[in-house]
Amino acid sequence: MTRKSALIYVMEKAARKAARGLLRDFGEVEQLQVSKKGPANFVTTADLRTERLLVESLREARPDFGFLLEEGADIAPRDGRSRWIIDPLDGTTNFLHGIPHFAVSIALEQDQELIAGLILEPLRDELFWAERGVGAFLNSRRLRVSARGRLNQAVIATGIPHLGRPASTRWRAELDRLMPRVAGIRRFGTASLDLAYVAAGRYEAFWEHGLSAWDVAAGIVLVQEAGGLVSDLDDRQTMLMTGDIVAANDQLHRPLLEHLNAAAPAPDETA
């Protein structure tokens, strides 16, 4: 059995400490659903508090590392090369509505390369973690991407553009092209867990447009260390910059890319 490195232990300790508050808060959110005001302000406070706890824990262990944060201002690394990429509550909308599918996500980037990722799903106590060159794991079990090599056997996850987010026309064209060709398409609303599930072989693939670095950084390491492939829609390694991502096993990544790009509308039709 592979032993966790000191780095992974630091990440796990921070995530579990933060998750204890989220578990308590989630119980409160379920009660707040019936109020007229709703739990929105409460969840915003929980999100900010969770991020603060993560920063405090990680800074105590690695004081020279910087931070790329969803909620707060970015913090430059003192060592000039290392930064944590944090999503304190991925799946905020799920959490807000009392849907039990959310996660804490932490990645470490050094010299502009992702070297470690950890995603904790606190309700099921599933700890997905990976370190460059070591492998990907769910708790203590090693992960491998699915071996299914045909799209008609594949269950694929995605994200649906909403509230005026761009790429809605393209996404609808992609969906129309893929639906007749795959076994199923899922949308659960937590990108970090979608990627973790690809790494675990629960999904064969995942694609989405317009994500942020903290949504995908940890999951990228997981999928790659589990033997999968991750790229943007142009098959380049610019996912953290473009926000577009395609993750799959090594047999389905290329055909999935081809179908997604074949569905792309003309530039003047991308509203």
Number of C-alpha atoms within 10 A of each C-alpha: 6 10 9 16 10 9 13 18 12 16 24 21 14 22 28 18 14 25 24 13 15 25 13 11 17 20 11 15 21 17 12 18 15 10 8 7 9 16 20 17 11 14 22 15 11 20 22 16 16 24 22 15 18 26 21 14 19 20 16 12 14 15 13 15 22 24 22 21 19 20 14 11 9 14 14 15 16 12 12 12 15 21 26 29 25 28 29 31 26 26 22 20 16 16 22 21 17 18 15 16 19 26 27 28 28 28 30 27 21 15 10 10 12 20 18 29 29 29 29 25 21 20 15 9 12 13 20 28 31 30 24 15 11 14 20 30 24 21 13 14 12 18 25 22 27 24 12 17 14 14 20 14 13 21 19 25 24 22 19 16 17 9 5 8 11 14 20 16 15 22 23 16 17 18 16 12 15 20 13 11 14 15 14 16 16 14 13 16 19 21 26 28 26 26 33 32 24 28 36 23 22 18 25 30 31 26 24 20 23 17 17 17 21 24 28 31 28 32 32 30 31 35 30 24 25 25 17 25 23 26 20 21 22 14 16 10 13 15 24 19 12 15 18 20 26 25 30 30 26 19 17 22 21 15 13 21 20 14 15 20 15 12 19 17 17 8 8 6 10 13 12
